[in-house]
Amino acid sequence: GVPVNSRVSSKIQQLLNTLKRPKRPPLKEFFVDDFEELLEVQQPDPNQPKPEGNQMNVLKGEPLGMVTNWPPSLLAALQRWGTTQPKAPCLTALDTTGKAIYTLTYG
């Protein structure tokens, strides 16, 4: 409470006032209470397009043979195969009739 006229103490007082101010706004300014919205069951949009076609199933291929010189990881295997067979098919997408529509190649 004693007034001091020195320039240094006014700078120190300004620094103290700055440090006393809150650095962040209170949490309640950021909090939005949407609990009631979460309880509401959202009804599907009647204009939303319906899925078409048959449900897809996973096809099982031939079992892999035992090879002793396999790479240690899938990434290493793809790297090796991609460098030795750059135009070989890597992945094929089929349409609903089972016909190949897209083929992804290595390289």
C-alpha positions as CSV (number, residue, x, y, z in Angstrom):
1,G,0.0,0.0,0.0
2,V,2.9,2.5,0.0
3,P,3.0,4.4,-3.3
4,V,6.4,4.3,-4.9
5,N,7.3,6.7,-7.8
6,S,10.2,4.8,-9.3
7,R,9.9,3.5,-12.8
8,V,11.2,0.0,-12.0
9,S,8.4,-0.7,-9.5
10,S,5.7,0.4,-11.9
11,K,7.1,-2.1,-14.4
12,I,7.2,-4.8,-11.8
13,Q,3.6,-3.9,-10.8
14,Q,2.5,-4.1,-14.5
15,L,4.2,-7.6,-14.7
16,L,2.4,-8.7,-11.5
17,N,-0.9,-7.5,-12.9
18,T,-0.3,-9.4,-16.1
19,L,0.6,-12.6,-14.2
20,K,-2.6,-12.3,-12.1
21,R,-4.9,-12.4,-15.1
22,P,-6.2,-15.8,-16.1
23,K,-4.4,-17.3,-19.1
24,R,-7.4,-19.2,-20.4
25,P,-11.1,-18.4,-20.4
26,P,-13.1,-20.4,-17.9
27,L,-14.1,-23.9,-19.0
28,K,-17.8,-23.2,-19.0
29,E,-17.3,-20.9,-22.0
30,F,-16.2,-23.9,-24.0
31,F,-18.6,-26.4,-22.7
32,V,-21.7,-27.1,-24.7
33,D,-24.3,-29.2,-23.0
34,D,-25.6,-31.5,-25.7
35,F,-26.6,-34.4,-23.5
36,E,-30.3,-34.1,-24.5
37,E,-29.3,-34.3,-28.2
38,L,-27.4,-37.5,-27.5
39,L,-30.4,-39.1,-26.0
40,E,-32.6,-38.4,-29.0
41,V,-32.7,-41.3,-31.5
42,Q,-32.0,-40.0,-34.9
43,Q,-34.4,-41.3,-37.5
44,P,-32.9,-42.3,-40.9
45,D,-33.6,-39.9,-43.7
46,P,-36.4,-41.3,-45.9
47,N,-34.8,-39.8,-49.0
48,Q,-31.5,-41.6,-48.4
49,P,-30.7,-44.0,-51.2
50,K,-31.2,-47.7,-50.3
51,P,-28.4,-50.3,-50.9
52,E,-28.7,-52.3,-54.1
53,G,-27.4,-55.7,-55.1
54,N,-26.4,-58.8,-53.1
55,Q,-24.4,-58.9,-50.0
56,M,-20.7,-59.5,-50.6
57,N,-18.9,-62.6,-49.2
58,V,-15.3,-63.3,-48.7
59,L,-13.9,-65.9,-51.0
60,K,-11.3,-68.4,-49.7
61,G,-8.4,-69.0,-52.0
62,E,-5.9,-71.9,-52.3
63,P,-3.8,-72.6,-49.2
64,L,-0.3,-71.2,-49.4
65,G,2.6,-73.6,-49.8
66,M,5.4,-73.7,-47.3
67,V,8.3,-71.6,-48.6
68,T,11.4,-71.3,-46.5
69,N,12.8,-68.1,-48.0
70,W,9.7,-65.9,-47.3
71,P,10.4,-62.2,-46.4
72,P,10.0,-61.3,-42.7
73,S,7.0,-59.0,-43.3
74,L,4.2,-58.3,-45.7
75,L,5.7,-55.0,-46.7
76,A,9.0,-56.7,-47.4
77,A,7.2,-59.4,-49.5
78,L,5.4,-56.7,-51.5
79,Q,8.7,-54.9,-52.0
80,R,10.4,-58.0,-53.3
81,W,7.5,-59.1,-55.5
82,G,7.0,-55.6,-56.9
83,T,10.7,-55.3,-57.9
84,T,10.8,-58.8,-59.5
85,Q,7.4,-58.7,-61.2
86,P,6.5,-55.0,-61.8
87,K,3.5,-55.6,-64.1
88,A,2.0,-58.6,-62.3
89,P,-1.5,-58.1,-60.9
90,C,-1.6,-57.2,-57.2
91,L,-5.3,-56.8,-56.5
92,T,-8.4,-57.3,-58.5
93,A,-11.9,-55.9,-57.8
94,L,-14.9,-57.9,-59.0
95,D,-18.4,-56.6,-59.9
96,T,-21.6,-58.3,-58.7
97,T,-21.5,-60.9,-61.4
98,G,-17.9,-62.0,-60.5
99,K,-16.3,-60.3,-63.5
100,A,-13.0,-58.4,-63.0
101,I,-13.5,-54.7,-63.4
102,Y,-10.3,-53.2,-61.9
103,T,-6.9,-54.7,-61.6
104,L,-4.1,-53.1,-59.7
105,T,-0.6,-54.0,-60.7
106,Y,2.7,-53.7,-58.8
107,G,5.1,-50.9,-59.6
